[in-house]
Amino acid sequence: MSTLFNGERAFGYLRKLAVEIGTRPSGSEKERKAAEYIASEFKALGLETTVQEFEATTGEVVSKRLEVLEPYYEEVTCEGMPLYGSTGSEGVVGDLVYLEGTEEEYLTPEVSGKIIMTSRFSRTAIKFLSKLKPLAIINVETSPRVLPKNLWGSAKTKERYGNLPTVRISYEDGLKLLEMGAKKVRVVVESKEMKVKSQNVIGELKGDVRPEEVILIGGHYDTVLEVSGAGDNAGGTAITMELARVFKEKGTRRTMRFIAWGCEEIGLVGSYDYARKLREESEKLKKEKPDDEVETELDKIKLCINLDVHGAFLGSNAASILGPPELTASVKLLSKETGSVYEVREAVYSSDGTSLSGVGIPSVSFSRGGGSNVFMHSIEDNIRWLKPQALQVQGEFAEWFVTRYVAEAAAFPFEKTIPDKQKKEIEEYFKRSMRKLP
């Protein structure tokens, strides 16, 4: 099957986002600059382009520091997680306790008033740790040769469980602290929270036969702090932008809505806001006209294709699906037919497609794994590991899929349903992040 997708062109979009614009933290000016660039490209294609604004809670690290005070002085490189809490500029000093497990049964009162070091830090662990009120947390990366991640933490977690200042250190530095018998440390995480405006960028291509049937195709364009986010997710955004060009040229029976999602890295905020508004507008309209057969915007959207983590030259492809069995079967069959190697699974993928599936829209999340993915959310997630050929592989497959089942299909082939088992998994996913379904 011939395709129009051009990996080199897509790589140009990637380079613009990850290198020229660079780090695009959720809600930042650089994120807005990236949004303006994407919107300009959609407009240049002749797509009906809109920008949907929303509010988010984000944060920044003012200063961070980890110092060993006993048995001898040493400073350790760290990254702060601003949305988990702040020590203030002076920091906190306390005895260091290493925990191999953070399940409730392994936590004892000795944790109280101490500084905890662990590689098993999670939102579930916070629930139990917070009761014992440690002074701070040192989160050790689980893999060697990986720099500390530049992750945000969660404002909702802090709101529920209180101030829990947290830093991240490398596996090697965690090992060093154990080997030296570190007893007393100082942790500084001076941070602040802020309300910001962010945006989803939407480029719509109207279908010429069934324009009332809508397909979403998108990827997030924001990053975590200080990170260029080349693979996560300039790559997915670049594929989205190139697919917009492809289908503008090829045409489509159904409406395609290309979306660059904002603020994914702080909890899928852009897609969550989009999905929530779809649900609220649908419920309002059906309440106002209970006796009418009303087709809402939510009813019209049949499928979401999500593109997150792309471009690794040495890697492999995956598709995570939430929807009817025939949707899963279609990806598997196309993989066999085209010789494109894909690991296909029915599972929640922690990305924007899950927000849409939370309001009943089936989703396919395409991603590309690889050794370099271990660098995600650190400053080493850069263009060094990525190549146009990898974007070509994913872009061609997405083009084949969308052409066959969306652009040219006489009738839309997939039932709009989410199986009960998957519904429970989606609900549990949002519950873990202390949110309801969108």
ZALO-126924 format. One record per residue (C-alpha): x, y, z. Coordinates in steps of 0.05 Angstrom, whole numbers. Each point is the difference from the previous one (the first is absolute). Layout:
<pts>
px,py,pz
X,Y,Z
...
</pts>
This chain:
<pts>
px,py,pz
0,0,0
28,67,-20
4,57,51
12,74,0
30,4,70
69,32,0
44,-17,59
51,54,-18
-54,53,0
-27,-26,67
71,2,28
3,73,-19
-61,13,44
33,-40,56
65,40,-7
-38,66,3
-36,-21,64
57,-35,37
61,39,-22
-21,70,-24
-55,10,51
29,-49,50
-29,-15,68
-75,12,2
-23,-10,72
-75,-5,10
-30,70,4
64,37,-17
15,53,-51
40,-51,-40
-61,-45,-1
-41,58,-26
53,14,-53
-4,-72,-23
-76,6,-3
6,61,-44
47,-37,-46
-46,-60,-6
-60,45,-12
37,36,-55
16,-66,-35
-72,-22,4
-24,66,-28
51,-4,-57
-31,-67,-19
-68,33,-4
-28,-36,61
-54,33,42
45,17,59
-22,16,71
36,6,67
-37,-26,61
26,31,64
-5,-31,69
29,11,69
51,-44,34
40,-2,65
75,-4,-12
63,17,38
73,15,-4
62,-15,41
33,62,27
58,-38,31
18,-72,15
57,-31,39
18,-66,34
58,-1,49
29,-57,41
20,28,68
21,-64,35
45,-40,0
33,53,-44
-22,56,-46
-18,-12,-72
-48,33,-48
-43,-45,-44
-32,21,-66
-75,0,3
-64,24,-33
-59,28,38
-73,-19,-9
-34,68,11
-73,-22,6
13,-48,58
22,55,48
53,48,22
51,3,56
12,75,-7
69,28,-16
33,-27,64
-21,-72,-13
-9,-55,51
53,-40,38
-13,-69,26
22,-72,8
0,-41,-63
-42,-64,-3
4,-47,-60
-64,-37,-17
0,-59,-48
-76,-2,1
-52,53,12
-61,-44,9
-38,14,64
24,-63,36
73,21,-8
-8,69,29
14,11,74
-2,60,46
76,9,-9
-17,34,-67
-31,59,37
43,62,-2
52,-34,-44
23,9,-72
-19,-61,-41
40,-28,-58
-34,-52,-43
-7,-24,-72
-72,-22,13
-32,68,4
-70,4,-30
-66,34,10
-24,-61,38
61,5,46
-15,73,14
-67,-20,31
36,-40,54
64,42,5
-39,64,12
-31,-28,64
70,-6,30
21,71,-21
71,-10,-25
40,64,-10
14,-14,-73
6,-55,-52
61,-18,-42
-25,-40,-61
54,-43,-31
-5,-16,-74
-8,-75,-12
49,-7,-58
75,14,-2
29,52,-48
-64,42,0
0,72,23
-52,21,53
-68,11,-32
-29,71,-5
-70,-19,21
-52,46,30
-34,-40,54
-74,13,11
-36,60,29
-60,-44,15
45,-46,41
26,58,40
-70,27,10
-23,-67,29
62,-23,38
36,64,17
70,26,-11
49,-55,-18
64,31,-30
31,-48,-50
64,-4,-40
24,-52,-50
71,-27,-5
35,-49,-46
6,-74,15
76,9,6
-8,55,51
-50,-41,39
51,-56,1
54,48,23
-42,24,59
-10,-71,22
74,-18,-8
24,61,39
-50,-13,56
-32,68,-6
-34,15,66
-21,73,-1
-19,41,-61
-29,67,-20
-53,5,-54
-19,65,-33
-59,5,-46
-22,72,-6
-59,0,-47
-63,37,-17
-67,-16,-31
-38,43,-50
-63,1,-40
15,4,-74
-36,2,-67
15,-53,-51
-32,-22,-65
-19,-56,-47
13,17,-73
-53,-29,-47
3,-4,-76
-63,-28,-32
-6,-31,-69
-73,-9,-20
-23,-65,-30
-32,4,-68
-49,-58,8
-13,-11,74
23,65,33
-43,-15,61
46,-59,18
62,27,34
68,-32,15
51,31,47
74,-8,-17
50,31,48
59,2,46
24,45,56
52,53,-12
19,22,70
59,-27,41
21,-6,72
47,52,30
67,15,-34
-9,-56,-51
-2,6,-76
-48,-58,-5
23,-24,-68
-29,-69,6
-53,18,51
-33,30,-37
26,44,-56
1,-66,-39
-74,-14,8
-19,72,-13
43,-1,-64
-36,-62,-25
-67,34,14
21,61,-39
24,-41,-60
-64,-41,0
-39,65,-4
39,17,-63
-10,-70,-29
-75,-1,8
-9,72,-22
31,-24,-65
-36,-68,-3
-68,23,24
-46,-38,47
-72,-23,3
-2,14,75
20,61,40
70,-4,30
18,44,59
75,5,10
16,21,71
64,20,35
-16,-11,74
27,47,54
21,-17,71
2,-76,-8
60,-5,45
-37,26,62
-56,-50,-6
-31,1,-71
-30,67,17
-13,24,-71
-34,-63,-24
-36,-9,67
-29,71,-6
-20,-14,-73
-35,-65,18
-34,29,62
-29,57,-41
-26,-50,-52
-35,-39,54
-29,61,36
-26,30,-65
-31,-66,-20
-35,-9,67
-25,72,-1
-29,-6,-70
-34,-66,13
-29,27,65
-28,61,-36
-31,-43,-55
-15,-67,33
-53,-20,-52
42,16,-61
50,-44,-35
58,47,10
68,-16,-29
52,36,42
73,14,-16
19,-57,45
-46,-46,-39
33,21,-65
71,-18,21
11,-73,-18
74,-13,15
63,32,29
69,-16,-27
54,21,49
74,6,-18
46,3,60
75,-16,4
29,-5,-70
63,4,-41
48,-50,33
43,-27,-57
16,-65,36
-67,-22,28
-66,-36,-10
-72,19,-10
-60,-9,45
-75,14,-1
-42,5,63
-74,-6,-13
-62,18,39
-62,-19,-39
-37,-57,-34
36,-66,-19
-4,16,-74
42,63,11
55,-43,31
-7,-51,-56
6,54,-54
67,24,26
26,-72,6
-23,-17,-70
29,63,-31
66,-15,35
2,-69,-32
-23,24,-68
52,56,-5
57,-36,36
3,56,52
20,-30,66
-47,21,56
-12,-24,70
-76,9,6
-33,-1,68
-66,19,31
23,45,57
-2,69,30
58,42,-27
17,59,45
-12,53,-52
-54,43,-32
-39,-56,-34
-21,-24,69
-35,67,14
-44,-10,-61
-13,-73,16
-22,25,69
-61,31,-34
-14,-61,-43
42,14,-63
42,-61,-22
74,16,-7
63,-27,-31
65,25,29
59,-11,-46
70,4,32
71,-22,-13
43,-33,53
75,-4,2
60,2,45
2,76,-4
-70,3,31
34,-8,67
21,73,-8
-72,25,-3
-13,58,48
74,14,8
45,49,-38
26,-58,-41
-66,-6,-38
30,36,-59
4,-6,-75
64,-42,3
-40,-66,4
-51,16,-54
-2,-7,-75
-49,16,-57
-3,-74,-17
-35,-16,66
-51,55,-12
-10,-29,-70
-16,-69,28
-53,25,48
-27,54,-47
-10,-49,-57
-36,-49,44
-45,54,28
-14,24,-71
-19,-70,-23
-45,-10,60
-35,68,-7
-7,-6,-75
-32,-69,3
-46,9,60
-15,74,0
15,37,-64
-25,-52,-50
-46,-47,39
-70,-2,-28
-27,-9,71
38,11,64
22,-70,20
6,5,76
-55,0,52
6,58,48
6,-39,64
49,-12,57
-3,-70,32
-18,-2,74
68,-27,20
35,58,-35
-49,50,31
21,-24,69
73,6,-18
-10,71,-26
-38,19,63
55,-30,44
53,38,-41
-33,67,16
-14,-20,71
75,-11,12
11,72,-21
-56,22,46
-49,20,-55
-67,-22,-24
-12,-20,-71
0,62,-46
</pts>
